[in-house]
Amino acid sequence: MFADYSTSELMSIFAMQGFAGLILFSVFVLMALGLAIIFGQMGVINMAHGEFMILGAYITYLTSNIFADHMPQLFGSYFFIAMALAFVAAGALGMLVEWALIRHLYHRPLDTLLATWGLSLILQQLYRTIFGAREVGVTLPDWLMGSIQLTDVIEVPINGIFVMSLAIGISVTVAALMYRSRWGIQVRSVVQNRPMAGAVGINTAKVDRLTFGLGCGIAGVAGSAFTMIGSTGPTSGQLYIVDTFLVVVFGGAQSLLGTIASAFTISQAQSSMEFFLSGSMSKVLTLLFVVFILMLRPQGLFSLKVRR
């Protein structure tokens, strides 16, 4: 298989696969960070996470159309506004869902799975009613088009670099919120010992609502980024929910660092195997590898240490 390639060509091919894996890693991180906060920090199995992501994608689609029709001179900067609107819209809907539905089910985790699955079906039908059943695409600004030529054979797409930068920025922001802010201390206190956190004056209901809203808001931003690599439809979110849960569980349900490490491991393994095998077979082997590791280490790559 490799006899027809020179050493430099093989190195270039593997470098391209590495960049493809980094782009896939960035997408996994953006999708999984919000779920890591909701599932890992709150114990809520949010089967509607993909629909919050698609809400962000549809907000980006609407924003691009508004700028193209009414403010074409500002079209180059619409994507940043779209991401902010996607975060606000998905976060606000998440806080509403937490207040109306999730807060009644915190001690019944399997019920949250059924409730959020029903919510995902409702949101899918709502998207289908408003936007139609056909998938829609977003017109990207000119500065996100094209690629950067690193060598004669290696090209890196600009939108892929933007997605990687976005993933790094959001990861650093979430880490700062969780480990360097007063609110993050309250979140971790509620996770580790809810009765004691309430006893010392922390408003646990408010922390829950803001945490759920933050996780859904990050999913909305992930939806904005998703429009750069794929089209958006009412059921597009379901295509990624399994991969997202896989990343979170493999990394350790209550570890943001574990989520990032898991996303990197799975994306690089999947991207590398796609060079030798078909895409479906690489997914199967990646899943088998993750299942094998979880059999040896059920808590995931990283686990939360709690003093007892």
C-alpha positions, 0 to 999 in steps of 0.5 A: 500500500505504501510502496508507491509513496516516497518518504516525504509524501508519506510524512505529508499524508500523515501530517494531513491526517493529523490536522484532520484529527485536530479539527475533529478533536476541536469539534468533539471538544465544542460538543462535549464541553457543554455536556460535560458540565450538564452530565458530569457536574449535574448528573443530568442525562441530557438527550436533547443536547444535540437539539440545543446545538442545532438551535445555535446552528439555526440562529447562525443561519438566520443571522447570516441571512439577515446580514446578507439581506440588510447589512451586506457591508457588515457581512464579514463580521456576522459570525461573531454576532451569530455565536453570541446570539447562539449562546444567549438563545441556547442558554436562555432556553436551557435555563427555561427547561431547567426551571420547568422540567429538569429541577423536578427530576434531579434525584431520578436520573433515568427520568431525566433521560426520558424527559430530555429525549421527549424534549428532543423530539419536540424540538426536532418537530418545532425546527421542522415546522419553522425551518422545513424538513430540508437541510440548510447551509450557511454562507461563510464570510470570505475570510473563513474560506480557502486554506493556508499552504504550509508545504507543497502538499499540505493545506490547512483549511482556514475554517478548521483553524478557526474551529480549533482556536474557538475550541481552545478559547472556550476550553480556557474560559470554561476552565477559568470559570470552573476553577478560578471563579467564585461561581465555579467554587459553588458549582463544585461544592454543590456537585460534591456535597449538595446538602452541605453547600446549601447549609453554608448559604449557597443557593443550589437552585440558582447554581443548577439553573446557571450551570444548565444554562451554561452547558446549553449555551456552549452547545449553541456555540458548538452549533455555530461552529458546526455550520462551517463543516456541515449542513443543518437539519432538524435531526442533525443533532442526533448524528453527534449525540452518541459521539458526545456522550462517548467522549464525556464518559470515556474522559471521566464524567466529572472531569473537564480535563478528561473530556479534552483528553478523551476528545483528543484520543478518540479523534486522533485514533479515528482519523488515523484509522480512516487512512487505513480503513473505511470510515464506518470500520474506524468508528467501530474499532474506536468504539471497541477500544473505548469499551475495552478501556472502560471495562478496565477503568469504569470511572474513565480516564480521569476521576474526581477525588472526593475526601470522605 
